[in-house]
Amino acid sequence: MFKWIHNLTKFYQVSKNYKLLVTDNDGNKHSLVDLCSLLAKEVVKLEERIAKLERENVELTNSLYEVENRLQAQIDKIHPVTYNLSNYSLDK
């Protein structure tokens, strides 16, 4: 069975020194392997950047909760003046 598959695909095999080239819009030719390598490096950089942004997001969220708690504590300390208005009425 494997010999049959090999015989079927041997016409589509390329030599080892064959380079897969792609052409960009400017007409420049680039190796497909090099482009894949650059893409993989860019993906790694973006993953590192995402991880950093996620850590910063957690830190920012924690800081906002801390500020909220401080403000709530200051609001709770405020005691408004209570006026005794039972002696006054509009029926005079």
Secondary structure, 3 states (H helix, E strand, C coil): CHHHHHHHHHHHCCCCCCCCEEECCCCCEEEHHHHHHHHHHHHHHHHHHHHHHHHHHHHHHHHHHHHHHHHHHHHHHCCCCCCCCCCCCCCC
